[in-house]
């Protein structure tokens, strides 16, 4: 399911549940509050998502569109889950609800994805069914790599996880175990000339940029990521430890070089940069009846 997604065009019956209401204002939204990290500032300028919002009314309408799309999505998921009962599948079906990314949703003057802040890099991940503890929260960091391992486990093929040296672990096991200090990894190779990588542990989030200062957040004392310790002298040792842990998983420079080479090959395969740029832009999800991408 595509929604919620820009251009935040929600069905009226869902949009007007929120439009004009006292919605929570995005944190650090004012210009003098926004972090000036080189990448974050560049992405804010490059994305232009904040340009159309000229005042509190526009921000409210953007939020109402997003929240309305969430309600619309919730309605559609309800229809799917409701079909499990009449088909006799409710008793032996496990359900995983997740997403590919979140949305900054105005926080720090940012909209869309493409950052490692929790609003963007954090995803919903809800699992239910046999063997899943009800109404429980699992504190262990997990990623989408764990979904494939979970599917193998839930159909009785859990041995294949180790057999094929898969990067994930079964969410069924993690949900029923004490918290583990796993390292959740995310990487990004699109905007700007260089890549960045996130390492998320039980307590900390370390963001490693190539050719830009790192970011570091203590999510235990600062869950809203308001205090960046990326250049703090008091956190230098911790940054070194987390960078070393990141480098046990990959070589940031080598991986980015390979990603850029793959992107260049794909561009050439599809006719070259000039040909692609001349095509009709397809950056957003088209509204209903607006044609196909």
N, C-alpha and C positions, 0 to 999 in steps of 0.2 A: 504494500500500500504506500502511495507516494506521500500523502499528507501525514503530519503538517510539514509544509514546505513553502518557500517563496513561490509566487507573489502574495501569499497570505490571503487568498481569495476564499473565504469561508461561505458555506451556504447561509442564507439570511437567518434561518431559524436557529442557527448556532452562533452566528456573528452577533446578533442582537441580544444574546444572553449576557454578553460582556461589554458591548459598546456603551460608552457613557458611564460605566460603573467605576468605582474607585479601585482600579487595578494597581498592583504593586509596582512602584516606579523602579526601573532598572538601576542597579547599584552602580556607583561611580559613573553616572551618566553625564554629569556636568563637565564641561571642557577642562576645568581646572582640577578635576578629580581623576581624569583618565591617565593610566600609566603610559609613560613615554618610552617604553622599551622599543628599540629600533624596528624589530619585526612587527610588533603589535601596532605601532604607529603607521608603518608602511601598509599593512593590511587594512587598517581603518581607512586610509586614503584610497587604496586601490579598489576596495570592494564597493564603495559609494553607497552602501545600503542605508547609511544614516543621512544621506543628502536630502531625501524627500521629507524627512521629519523636521518640520519648521517650528514645532512648538509642542506643548503638552498634549494638545488634542490629537496631533498626528501620531505621537508615541502611543497614546491610548488606543487609537484605531489599529495600529500595527499589532499591539499586544492582543486586542480583541480578535483580530484576524487569526493570530496564532492559536489563542485559546479556543476559538471557535472551531478551528481545524482539529485540535486535539479532541474536542467533544464529538465532532463528526467521526473521527477515527474510532473513538471509543464505541460509538453506536454501531459501526460496521463490525468491529471485533465481537461485540455482543451478539450480532446475528450469526457469526461463524460459530461461536461457542454454543449458542442455543441449538445449533443443528446437531450437536453431539448426542443429545438426549433421544430424539426420535429415531436416530440411526442406530441406537444401541451402542455407541462408542464411548459414552461418557465414563464408564467404569474402567476402561483399559487404555485410556489415552493420556499421555503426558503432553502438556502444552508449554511452549517457550515463547514468550513475547519479548522482542528486542528490537533494536534499531541500528542503523549504521553510524549515527552520530547524534549529537544534541544540537542546540542553537544558543548562541550568545545572547540573543533576544534583548539587545540594547545595553547589556552590561558593559561598562567601560567604553560606551559609544560604539560597540561592535554588534553586528548582526550576522546571521548565518553561522558557518562553522569555521574551519581553518585555523583554530587556535587550540592550545592544550589546556585552557581553563576548563574547570569541571562542567560548566554550562555547555561547552562544545564537545569535548572529548569524552565526557561521561555519557553513558547510554542507559536506558531502561533495560533491565534484564530480570524478568519475572518467570518463574517456572512453577508449575503445579502438576499434581497427579500423584500416583502411588510412589511412596518412598521419599516424598518431598515434605519436610516439616512445614506445617501450616502456619501462616502469619509470622514467619521468622525472617530475620535479616542476616545475610551472610557477610561478615566483615572482610573476608579474604578478597584481595583484589583479583578480578577475573577479566577476561577479554572475550571477544568473539571467537578467538581460536578454541575456546573451551566448548563451544556449541557443537562442533563436529564430534569431539570426543564424547560429549554427553549423548549424542544420538547413537553412537556406536554402543555405549554402555547400556542405554535404555532398551536396545534391541538384542542384548545378550552377547555383543561382540566387543566387550570392554578390553579383552586381551589384545585387540588390534592396536590400541593406543600405544602400548609399549613396543609391540611388534614392529610397527611402522615408525616408531620414534616421533610421534606427533607432538607438536608444541603445546597442545592443550591438555587439560585434565577434566574429568567428569564433574559437572556441576552437582550431580547427585551425591558424589563423595564429598565435595567441598561443603555442600549445604548441611551435611550431617557430621562435620568434623570441627574441631576448634579452629580458631583463626590461624591462618598460615601467612608468614611474611613473604608471599610470592612477589615477584616483580612483574607488573603488568606493563607491557611495552606498546607504544604507539609511535608511528613515524609519518612524516609529511614531506612530500617532494614537489609541491606544485607552485604556490605563489612565491615570488622572489627567486633569486638565483641559487640559494642554498637551502639545504634541508634542515629540519629539526626533529628531535626525538624526545619522547616523554618516557620516564621511568617512574612508575607509581608503586610505592611500597605501602605497607600497612599505615605508616605515619606520614611519609613525605612524598612530594612530587618534585621530581627533578626534570627540567626541560633543557636539553642540550642543543644549542644552535651551532651550525657551522658558520664561522665568521660573524658571530654576534654574541653578546653576553648571555650566560645561562640564566634561567629562572629557577627558583627554589621556594617551595611553600611547605610549611609545617601544617598539615591538614588536621592535626589534633588540636592545636591552639588557634589555628586560623583557617577554619573550614571554608570561609568565603573568599579565600585567596586575596586578601587585602594588603598583605605585607610580603613583598618580594625580597627574599634573602639571597637572590642570585649574585649580588656583588657585595654582600655583607662580609666584613672581615671575620666576624665571629662564627660564620658558617662555612669558612673555607675548608676545613677538614671534612665536614660532612659532604660538601660538594665533590671533593676529591674521591671520597668513598663511593658516592653514587655514580660518578662518572666511570670509575673503575668497574663497578657492577654492570653498567651499561655496556662497556667494551668487552665484557665476557660474553655478551649476547650477540654483538655485531661490531663491525668496524664502521663507524658513522661515515667517514669520508669515502670509503670504498663502496658502501651500499648506495650512497647518494650518486656517485659516479655511474654505477650500474643502472640506477633508476633513470638518470638523465639520458643515458645511452638508449635505454628501452623506449623512452618517450620520443627521442629523436627518430628512432627507427619507425615507430608507429606514425609519426607525422609524415615521414617520407612515404610510407606505405599508402597513406590516404591522400597523397597528391601534393604535399609540401605545405609550409606555413602560409604562404600567400593564398593558395587555393582554399585552405580551410578557413582563413580569416575572412575571405570574401563570401563565404556561405552565410545564410541567414543565421543570426545568433540563436542559440538554444540554451541559454544559461538558466532559464527558469522552467518550472513546470507550467505547461500551457493551461489556461482556464478551460472549463468544459466547452466543447464544440469549437475550439480555436485551432483544430488541426493536429497533425501528428508531428513529433520531433523528427 
